[in-house]
């Protein structure tokens, strides 16, 4: 099982535990981030950012959802320790 699949399963399980089964993941993209190292004067690998497209299974528009994007983002960033960008689709 690759890392993306493992991370997706962890996120799905955590979302189900914390927010119920109303949310499902449509798409996961994980991109590496970089920072500029002034000692070597070049960009070096730093971390990753997770981009998640989430669907509300209840059919409610995102503005009527019980959960806000900020709540979900803060939860996942605290869980994973990396930046997360969430989008309701």
DRENDO-1510 file (C-alpha; in Angstrom, 1 decimal, always signed):
<recs>
REC; n; res; u; v; w
REC; 1; UNK; +0.0; +0.0; +0.0 .
REC; 2; UNK; +1.5; +3.4; -1.0 .
REC; 3; UNK; +1.8; +6.4; +1.3 .
REC; 4; UNK; -1.1; +8.3; -0.3 .
REC; 5; UNK; -3.5; +5.5; +0.2 .
REC; 6; UNK; -2.4; +5.1; +3.9 .
REC; 7; UNK; -2.8; +8.8; +4.5 .
REC; 8; UNK; -6.2; +8.8; +2.8 .
REC; 9; UNK; -7.4; +5.9; +5.0 .
REC; 10; UNK; -6.1; +7.7; +8.2 .
REC; 11; UNK; -7.9; +10.9; +7.2 .
REC; 12; UNK; -11.1; +9.1; +6.4 .
REC; 13; UNK; -11.0; +7.2; +9.6 .
REC; 14; UNK; -10.3; +10.4; +11.6 .
REC; 15; UNK; -13.0; +12.3; +9.9 .
REC; 16; UNK; -15.5; +9.5; +10.5 .
REC; 17; UNK; -14.6; +9.4; +14.2 .
REC; 18; UNK; -14.6; +13.1; +14.8 .
REC; 19; UNK; -17.3; +14.4; +12.3 .
REC; 20; UNK; -19.5; +11.3; +11.7 .
REC; 21; UNK; -19.9; +9.6; +8.4 .
REC; 22; UNK; -21.4; +12.7; +6.6 .
REC; 23; UNK; -18.1; +13.5; +4.9 .
REC; 24; UNK; -16.3; +11.6; +2.2 .
REC; 25; UNK; -13.1; +12.3; +0.4 .
REC; 26; UNK; -13.3; +12.7; -3.4 .
REC; 27; UNK; -9.7; +13.4; -4.1 .
REC; 28; UNK; -6.3; +13.6; -2.3 .
REC; 29; UNK; -3.2; +15.3; -3.7 .
REC; 30; UNK; +0.0; +15.5; -1.6 .
REC; 31; UNK; +2.7; +17.9; -2.8 .
REC; 32; UNK; +6.1; +18.4; -1.4 .
REC; 33; UNK; +7.0; +21.9; -0.1 .
REC; 34; UNK; +10.4; +23.6; -0.1 .
REC; 35; UNK; +12.2; +26.3; +1.7 .
REC; 36; UNK; +15.1; +28.5; +0.8 .
REC; 37; UNK; +18.3; +27.6; +2.6 .
REC; 38; UNK; +20.5; +30.6; +2.7 .
REC; 39; UNK; +23.6; +28.6; +3.8 .
REC; 40; UNK; +23.7; +26.7; +0.5 .
REC; 41; UNK; +21.8; +29.4; -1.5 .
REC; 42; UNK; +19.2; +27.0; -2.9 .
REC; 43; UNK; +15.7; +25.6; -2.4 .
REC; 44; UNK; +15.6; +22.4; -0.3 .
REC; 45; UNK; +12.8; +19.9; +0.6 .
REC; 46; UNK; +10.9; +21.0; +3.7 .
REC; 47; UNK; +7.6; +19.2; +4.2 .
REC; 48; UNK; +4.3; +18.4; +2.3 .
REC; 49; UNK; +0.9; +20.0; +1.8 .
REC; 50; UNK; -2.2; +17.9; +1.5 .
REC; 51; UNK; -5.0; +19.1; -0.8 .
REC; 52; UNK; -8.4; +17.4; +0.0 .
REC; 53; UNK; -11.6; +17.6; -1.9 .
REC; 54; UNK; -14.4; +16.6; +0.5 .
REC; 55; UNK; -18.0; +15.9; -0.2 .
REC; 56; UNK; -20.9; +16.3; +2.2 .
REC; 57; UNK; -22.8; +13.1; +1.9 .
REC; 58; UNK; -26.0; +14.6; +3.4 .
REC; 59; UNK; -26.4; +16.7; +0.2 .
REC; 60; UNK; -26.4; +20.0; +2.1 .
REC; 61; UNK; -24.5; +22.8; +0.5 .
REC; 62; UNK; -21.2; +23.7; +2.3 .
REC; 63; UNK; -22.7; +26.8; +3.8 .
REC; 64; UNK; -25.4; +24.7; +5.5 .
REC; 65; UNK; -23.1; +22.0; +6.7 .
REC; 66; UNK; -22.6; +21.4; +10.4 .
REC; 67; UNK; -18.9; +21.7; +9.9 .
REC; 68; UNK; -16.8; +24.5; +8.5 .
REC; 69; UNK; -13.8; +24.2; +6.3 .
REC; 70; UNK; -11.7; +25.9; +9.1 .
REC; 71; UNK; -12.8; +23.3; +11.7 .
REC; 72; UNK; -11.9; +20.4; +9.4 .
REC; 73; UNK; -8.6; +22.1; +8.4 .
REC; 74; UNK; -7.6; +22.8; +12.0 .
REC; 75; UNK; -8.4; +19.2; +13.0 .
REC; 76; UNK; -6.4; +17.6; +10.2 .
REC; 77; UNK; -3.4; +19.9; +10.6 .
REC; 78; UNK; -3.3; +19.1; +14.3 .
REC; 79; UNK; -3.6; +15.4; +13.5 .
REC; 80; UNK; -1.1; +15.2; +10.7 .
REC; 81; UNK; +1.3; +18.0; +11.6 .
REC; 82; UNK; +1.4; +19.3; +8.0 .
REC; 83; UNK; -0.5; +22.0; +6.1 .
REC; 84; UNK; -3.9; +20.9; +4.7 .
REC; 85; UNK; -6.0; +22.7; +2.1 .
REC; 86; UNK; -9.7; +21.6; +2.2 .
REC; 87; UNK; -12.3; +22.2; -0.5 .
REC; 88; UNK; -16.0; +21.1; -0.4 .
REC; 89; UNK; -17.1; +19.8; -3.7 .
</recs>
